[in-house]
Amino acid sequence: MAKSKLTLDWKAIDAAVAGEVEAKTTEIQRNANSSGKGSYGSSVQYGFPGGRGRPRTHGLVFTDDFAAMRDTARNNTLLKAVR
């Protein structure tokens, strides 16, 4: 039986998944802004270098002001926004 090797095009996979990462990040930000006090921001970093040189897209949701920081510390607003 002949051996075969599978190689993946990580850049193409990352590009295909990037839209879903951006949509989920925006959804979490919207949930946090509607349920918590203060304002929350989001950022998507495309092609962030991952392990072994593989690109990975990262989505970040963060607090924009002190009111959001306090609300998240007391009520876990960001954690609840993910659900």
Wavefront OBJ file of the C-alpha trace (Angstrom):
o trace
v 0.000 0.000 0.000
v 1.389 3.405 -0.959
v 1.827 6.075 1.664
v 0.250 9.443 1.065
v 0.780 12.746 2.796
v -1.886 15.362 3.343
v -0.795 18.988 3.333
v -3.142 21.764 4.354
v -3.178 25.295 3.000
v -3.370 27.151 6.329
v -3.694 30.590 4.715
v -6.781 29.478 2.782
v -8.297 27.889 5.889
v -7.655 31.070 7.892
v -9.216 33.216 5.169
v -12.299 30.976 5.097
v -12.779 31.113 8.872
v -12.018 34.845 9.294
v -15.569 35.923 8.408
v -17.048 33.639 11.074
v -14.581 34.945 13.681
v -15.532 38.527 12.832
v -19.269 37.755 13.013
v -18.956 36.023 16.394
v -16.817 38.870 17.788
v -19.406 41.430 16.705
v -22.214 39.343 18.213
v -20.439 39.108 21.591
v -19.757 42.861 21.567
v -23.413 43.586 20.784
v -24.579 41.281 23.605
v -22.212 42.918 26.099
v -23.262 46.445 25.085
v -26.957 45.604 25.424
v -26.743 43.825 28.780
v -24.014 45.739 30.591
v -23.142 49.260 31.640
v -20.493 51.220 29.772
v -19.243 50.452 26.317
v -17.394 47.491 24.884
v -15.187 47.408 21.816
v -13.995 44.681 19.494
v -11.041 44.015 17.270
v -10.198 41.288 14.787
v -6.556 40.533 14.045
v -6.136 38.764 10.717
v -3.259 36.414 10.024
v -1.891 36.553 13.561
v 1.100 34.201 13.628
v 0.238 30.967 15.348
v 2.296 27.923 16.183
v 4.713 26.640 13.551
v 4.128 29.686 11.351
v 0.447 28.931 10.742
v -1.742 32.043 10.469
v -4.638 32.370 12.909
v -7.312 35.025 13.067
v -8.100 36.248 16.588
v -11.203 38.113 17.714
v -11.054 40.310 20.824
v -13.831 41.939 22.832
v -12.707 44.416 25.476
v -13.975 47.089 27.860
v -13.765 50.655 26.542
v -14.322 52.603 29.750
v -14.267 52.358 33.521
v -18.011 51.702 33.822
v -17.683 48.629 31.599
v -14.653 47.436 33.588
v -16.575 47.729 36.852
v -19.652 46.028 35.402
v -17.604 43.134 34.040
v -15.742 42.711 37.346
v -18.982 42.618 39.359
v -21.320 40.772 36.982
v -19.077 38.853 34.530
v -20.733 40.722 31.668
v -18.259 39.592 28.994
v -18.516 35.963 30.082
v -22.315 36.119 29.980
v -22.219 37.809 26.549
v -20.502 34.760 25.086
v -23.437 32.471 25.947
l 1 2 3 4 5 6 7 8 9 10 11 12 13 14 15 16 17 18 19 20 21 22 23 24 25 26 27 28 29 30 31 32 33 34 35 36 37 38 39 40 41 42 43 44 45 46 47 48 49 50 51 52 53 54 55 56 57 58 59 60 61 62 63 64 65 66 67 68 69 70 71 72 73 74 75 76 77 78 79 80 81 82 83
